[in-house]
Amino acid sequence: MRFSSRLKGVDESATFKYSRLAKERKMINLTIGRTGFDTPPIIKEATKKALDEGKVHYTPTKGIPELRKAIARKLVEENKIQNLDEEHVLVSVGAKHVIYEAVMSIIQRGDVVAISNPSWVSYESIARLSEGRTAWIPLKPENGFIPDDDFYAVLEDSKPRMILINSPNNPTGAVYPEKAIRKVVDIAERNESIILSDEIYERIIYEGKHFSAGSIYEDTITVNGFSKEFSMTGWRLAYAASQNKEIIEKMDIIQAQTVSCAVSFIQYGALKAFTEEARRDVMKMIAILKKRRDCLIDGMKKTRAVMEKPSGAFYVFPFFEGADDIELADKLMDEGVGVIPGSPFGSAGHGCLRMSYGDAEIEDLRKAVDILKGII
Ligand SMILES: Cc1ncc(COP(=O)(O)O)c(C=O)c1O
């Protein structure tokens, strides 16, 4: 049967594939792109109430105004993105779909989409679906996968229509310093590029400070959501915001013609994500994640991994010189530890493993490192 050429080279997400295998075989599971915590009760209760109150119908395509207002307020006050109100915000069914809508509205055949190497697996697939050309911009393990001069030079040369940045980062856990983001913005300005800043791990930072490109560059689409911070991956809720309202209007056309709107009662529940109570639950989760990260880093020091301490998200991305990451991940699986090989994240991921501590207890992390030490 003939299928669209748009799908050429777009496969099942490697992260889902390895997660599925790890779950089927019941092992120490370091493959998962989420935490193992529950959603804060205050959000769950408000969602149930909305359902009971009959909030079961279509909402405006961009989302309910109350939620968009709360998001705009957060972005102005915390992220220092100016000139934003609810008209500059679009709520949708998960950050993945928001990114899809953004790329589909901007990119046409042949346009360059610059993504860092390594990158979260879906960026390249989404760029392919839009028929854009991917420019891989190199990052290095010895710099902790933080942009350096090579990165800026290749980015500038790529003449990108769109630049995708992601800090804190999946798969590396790196948190980009403000000066790195400013350099990316300089390049975007010179090339009249649109920046898509994926800030889904914004709150999960252990050292350093988050800086939003949208605070200094109008043609930025800031993407964030509820999946990671509030352990709501199954709820499917996220948002995009831009000072450039036209971009949001175009994304809204795709939204209206595809999913119509995000789930109604979930949007009402998410209003409670902006309360002190939800924030306290998140802070407790981050304290636990930090302990896990420290444990994993300590253990990895005893291996030959090349790795800087990652300051955010819940991933480590160690590099093992000369190792075949796929073989290594398969061997670890045979020994009862599920991880994701680095190469699906880009050629710079060769020899790397992505290990998630989002849903692993300290004891399991210790065991996993011992098994790794025995293999590598
Ligand atoms: C960097 C990054 N962006 C976006 C997403 C997608 O998040 P959502 O669950 O909101 O679609 C993920 C999920 O793994 C991610 O790691």
Ligand as a Chemical Component Dictionary entry (heavy atoms), coordinates in Angstrom:
data_LIG
# 
_chem_comp.id                   LIG 
_chem_comp.type                 NON-POLYMER 
_chem_comp.pdbx_formal_charge   0 
_chem_comp.three_letter_code    LIG 
# 
loop_
_chem_comp_atom.comp_id 
_chem_comp_atom.atom_id 
_chem_comp_atom.alt_atom_id 
_chem_comp_atom.type_symbol 
_chem_comp_atom.charge 
_chem_comp_atom.model_Cartn_x 
_chem_comp_atom.model_Cartn_y 
_chem_comp_atom.model_Cartn_z 
_chem_comp_atom.pdbx_ordinal 
LIG C1 C1 C 0 11.738 18.073 25.806 1  
LIG C2 C2 C 0 10.347 17.596 25.783 2  
LIG N1 N1 N 0 9.410  18.361 25.188 3  
LIG C3 C3 C 0 8.135  17.979 25.123 4  
LIG C4 C4 C 0 7.722  16.786 25.654 5  
LIG C5 C5 C 0 6.271  16.378 25.519 6  
LIG O1 O1 O 0 5.517  16.671 26.628 7  
LIG P1 P1 P 0 3.944  16.402 26.629 8  
LIG O2 O2 O 0 3.704  15.230 27.527 9  
LIG O3 O3 O 0 3.343  17.649 27.208 10 
LIG O4 O4 O 0 3.516  16.162 25.237 11 
LIG C6 C6 C 0 8.652  15.952 26.270 12 
LIG C7 C7 C 0 8.229  14.630 26.814 13 
LIG O5 O5 O 0 9.002  13.732 27.009 14 
LIG C8 C8 C 0 9.983  16.372 26.354 15 
LIG O6 O6 O 0 10.918 15.626 26.947 16 
# 
loop_
_chem_comp_bond.comp_id 
_chem_comp_bond.atom_id_1 
_chem_comp_bond.atom_id_2 
_chem_comp_bond.value_order 
_chem_comp_bond.pdbx_ordinal 
LIG C1 C2 SING 1  
LIG C2 N1 SING 2  
LIG C2 C8 DOUB 3  
LIG N1 C3 DOUB 4  
LIG C3 C4 SING 5  
LIG C4 C5 SING 6  
LIG C4 C6 DOUB 7  
LIG C5 O1 SING 8  
LIG O1 P1 SING 9  
LIG P1 O2 DOUB 10 
LIG P1 O3 SING 11 
LIG P1 O4 SING 12 
LIG C6 C7 SING 13 
LIG C6 C8 SING 14 
LIG C7 O5 DOUB 15 
LIG C8 O6 SING 16 
# 
